[in-house]
Amino acid sequence: MSSPDRLTRRAALCGLLALTGCGLTPVYGPQGAGTRLFGKVRPRDPQTYQDFGFNQRLAERLGPDGDAIYDLDYRLSVGVVPQAITPDEVTTRYSLNGTADFALTDAAGRKLAEGRVSSFTSYSTTGTTIATLAAEGDARERLARMLADQVVTRLLAAAASLPE
């Protein structure tokens, strides 16, 4: 008899073997499209606290922009929505709904990829004023990082069609 772990490993191996025959390449592999973007994307200069978190996450995922040949323009928008309101009309939880509109351009200013991504996060206001401010700042940074991850995913999906 086989153990459940052995079946899981066997199923994963079969799945991997099936994918190798379909022509897919890992995005960060030697022939992957991710190599067209790594270290080659320069985001616009940050204007806000959230822009700094967004740019930091881009650099973590796409590498430093030392050899940049593409410019990434973006606009972050965040809406604050009360989520939990007590019978005394005191808000105890807020949701941050964010969007990032982005456009990747080459040196000539041609748009190579563009789009919009969105995500949300929330924070609690039940602590002290300092705790609430810290929770809001953390939520805003989390949101910026989530939006950056989605932008990177979209850019990596479009990387195969970028000029070399």
C-alpha positions as CSV (number, residue, x, y, z in Angstrom):
1,M,0.0,0.0,0.0
2,S,1.1,3.5,-0.7
3,S,1.0,6.3,1.8
4,P,-1.0,9.5,1.0
5,D,2.3,11.5,0.9
6,R,3.8,9.2,-1.7
7,L,0.7,9.6,-3.9
8,T,1.0,13.4,-3.6
9,R,4.6,13.3,-4.6
10,R,3.8,11.0,-7.5
11,A,1.0,13.2,-8.7
12,A,3.3,16.3,-8.5
13,L,6.0,14.5,-10.5
14,C,3.5,13.5,-13.1
15,G,2.2,17.0,-13.3
16,L,5.7,18.4,-13.7
17,L,6.5,15.9,-16.5
18,A,3.3,16.8,-18.3
19,L,4.2,20.5,-18.2
20,T,7.7,20.0,-19.6
21,G,6.2,18.7,-22.8
22,C,3.9,21.7,-23.3
23,G,6.5,24.3,-24.1
24,L,6.1,26.4,-20.9
25,T,9.3,28.0,-19.6
26,P,9.8,29.4,-16.1
27,V,9.5,33.2,-16.2
28,Y,12.8,33.6,-14.2
29,G,14.6,30.7,-16.0
30,P,17.5,31.1,-18.4
31,Q,15.2,31.5,-21.4
32,G,12.3,33.1,-19.4
33,A,10.7,36.4,-20.2
34,G,11.5,37.7,-16.8
35,T,15.1,38.3,-17.9
36,R,13.9,41.0,-20.2
37,L,12.7,43.0,-17.2
38,F,15.1,42.2,-14.4
39,G,17.1,45.4,-13.6
40,K,15.6,47.2,-16.6
41,V,12.6,48.9,-15.2
42,R,12.8,52.3,-13.6
43,P,9.6,53.4,-11.7
44,R,8.8,57.0,-11.4
45,D,10.1,58.9,-8.5
46,P,8.0,58.4,-5.3
47,Q,5.7,61.3,-4.2
48,T,4.1,59.7,-1.2
49,Y,4.7,57.3,1.6
50,Q,2.9,54.6,-0.3
51,D,4.9,55.3,-3.4
52,F,8.1,54.4,-1.5
53,G,6.6,51.0,-0.4
54,F,5.5,50.4,-4.0
55,N,8.9,51.2,-5.5
56,Q,10.7,49.2,-2.8
57,R,8.6,46.1,-3.7
58,L,9.2,46.7,-7.4
59,A,13.0,46.7,-6.7
60,E,12.7,43.5,-4.7
61,R,10.9,41.7,-7.5
62,L,12.5,43.3,-10.6
63,G,15.9,44.1,-9.3
64,P,17.6,47.5,-9.0
65,D,17.1,49.8,-11.9
66,G,20.8,50.3,-12.7
67,D,20.4,49.2,-16.4
68,A,16.9,50.6,-16.9
69,I,15.7,50.7,-20.5
70,Y,12.0,51.0,-19.6
71,D,10.1,53.6,-17.5
72,L,7.2,52.6,-15.4
73,D,4.7,55.4,-14.7
74,Y,2.0,54.7,-12.2
75,R,-0.7,56.3,-10.1
76,L,-1.9,54.9,-6.8
77,S,-5.4,55.7,-5.6
78,V,-6.6,54.7,-2.1
79,G,-10.1,55.0,-0.8
80,V,-10.9,54.7,2.9
81,V,-14.2,53.0,3.7
82,P,-15.7,52.5,7.3
83,Q,-16.4,48.8,7.8
84,A,-17.4,48.2,11.4
85,I,-19.6,50.7,13.1
86,T,-20.9,50.3,16.7
87,P,-24.5,51.2,17.7
88,D,-23.0,54.4,19.1
89,E,-21.8,55.3,15.6
90,V,-18.1,54.7,16.4
91,T,-16.1,53.2,13.5
92,T,-13.8,50.4,14.8
93,R,-12.5,49.1,11.4
94,Y,-11.6,50.7,8.1
95,S,-11.0,49.1,4.7
96,L,-8.4,50.6,2.3
97,N,-9.4,50.0,-1.3
98,G,-6.6,50.7,-3.7
99,T,-5.9,50.8,-7.4
100,A,-2.7,51.2,-9.4
101,D,-2.9,52.5,-13.0
102,F,0.4,51.8,-14.7
103,A,2.2,52.2,-18.1
104,L,5.5,50.7,-19.2
105,T,7.2,52.8,-21.9
106,D,10.5,52.5,-23.8
107,A,13.1,55.2,-24.3
108,A,11.1,56.6,-27.2
109,G,8.0,57.0,-25.1
110,R,6.0,54.2,-26.7
111,K,3.6,52.3,-24.4
112,L,4.6,48.7,-24.3
113,A,2.2,47.6,-21.5
114,E,-0.5,49.3,-19.4
115,G,-3.3,48.4,-17.1
116,R,-5.0,48.7,-13.8
117,V,-4.8,46.5,-10.8
118,S,-6.7,46.7,-7.5
119,S,-6.6,45.2,-4.0
120,F,-7.8,46.0,-0.5
121,T,-6.7,45.6,3.1
122,S,-8.1,46.8,6.4
123,Y,-7.1,47.9,9.9
124,S,-8.6,48.2,13.3
125,T,-9.2,51.4,15.3
126,T,-9.9,49.8,18.7
127,G,-6.5,50.7,20.3
128,T,-4.9,53.9,21.3
129,T,-4.5,56.8,18.9
130,I,-0.8,55.8,18.4
131,A,-1.8,52.1,17.8
132,T,-4.5,53.2,15.3
133,L,-2.0,55.4,13.4
134,A,0.5,52.6,13.3
135,A,-2.1,50.1,12.1
136,E,-3.2,52.5,9.3
137,G,0.4,53.1,8.2
138,D,1.0,49.3,8.1
139,A,-2.2,48.7,6.1
140,R,-1.2,51.4,3.6
141,E,2.3,49.8,3.2
142,R,0.8,46.3,2.8
143,L,-1.6,47.7,0.1
144,A,1.2,49.3,-1.8
145,R,3.2,46.1,-1.8
146,M,0.2,44.0,-2.9
147,L,-0.5,46.4,-5.8
148,A,3.2,46.3,-6.8
149,D,3.1,42.5,-6.8
150,Q,0.1,42.6,-9.2
151,V,1.8,45.1,-11.5
152,V,4.9,42.9,-11.6
153,T,2.8,39.9,-12.5
154,R,1.2,41.8,-15.3
155,L,4.5,43.1,-16.6
156,L,6.0,39.5,-16.5
157,A,3.0,38.3,-18.5
158,A,3.6,41.0,-21.1
159,A,7.4,40.5,-21.1
160,A,7.5,38.0,-23.8
161,S,6.1,40.5,-26.3
162,L,8.6,43.2,-25.4
163,P,11.3,44.2,-27.9
164,E,14.8,42.8,-27.1
